[in-house]
Amino acid sequence: GGWTDYALRRAKSDEAIKACAEKGGVIGITPFFAKKPGNSTLTDDILDQIDYAANLVGAKHVGFGSDVDFNSTLDRMAYISQYPENVDKTYFPALDKDWGYGWLRYMPNLTKGLVARGYSDAEVKGVIGENFFRLFKKVWRG
């Protein structure tokens, strides 16, 4: 399916994504492996992946999974800078100007992109966090 087009190491097959959704789950789209070759922006590439998953299983089963502990981002980037020989460059592609290292500062680009692509307000809120919150409330009874 479309996920193999990105050649992402941690990507899930269409079948796995569908199985997750059938159980009420949410698939997280991560920016770390989203950058496609060429001149597109990382934001557009992430949005393409969100579109793909939403078209496959519905937007209520898709969430932005940053895969980043925002408090440790600087430590992670310092490690990558200090020990580049330990980092697989195909696994951690360079971040472009859309995102850079200040992740939270660039989140509005994701929201604006979802709106521009025709997602409803409810779908946008779901993708940027509410879908995961809904799932957590269902699973974590406490």
Stockholm file with secondary structure:
# STOCKHOLM 1.0

chainA/1-142         GGWTDYALRRAKSDEAIKACAEKGGVIGITPFFAKKPGNSTLTDDILDQIDYAANLVGAKHVGFGSDVDFNSTLDRMAYISQYPENVDKTYFPALDKDWGYGWLRYMPNLTKGLVARGYSDAEVKGVIGENFFRLFKKVWRG
#=GR chainA/1-142 SS CHHHHTTCTTCCCHHHHHHHHHTTCCEEECSTTCCCSSSCCHHHHHHHHHHHHHHHHCGGGEEECCCCCGGGHHHHHHHHHHCGGGSCTTTSCCCCTTTTTCHHHHHHHHHHHHHHTTCCHHHHHIIIIIHHHHHHHHHCCC
#=GC SS_cons         CHHHHTTCTTCCCHHHHHHHHHTTCCEEECSTTCCCSSSCCHHHHHHHHHHHHHHHHCGGGEEECCCCCGGGHHHHHHHHHHCGGGSCTTTSCCCCTTTTTCHHHHHHHHHHHHHHTTCCHHHHHIIIIIHHHHHHHHHCCC
//
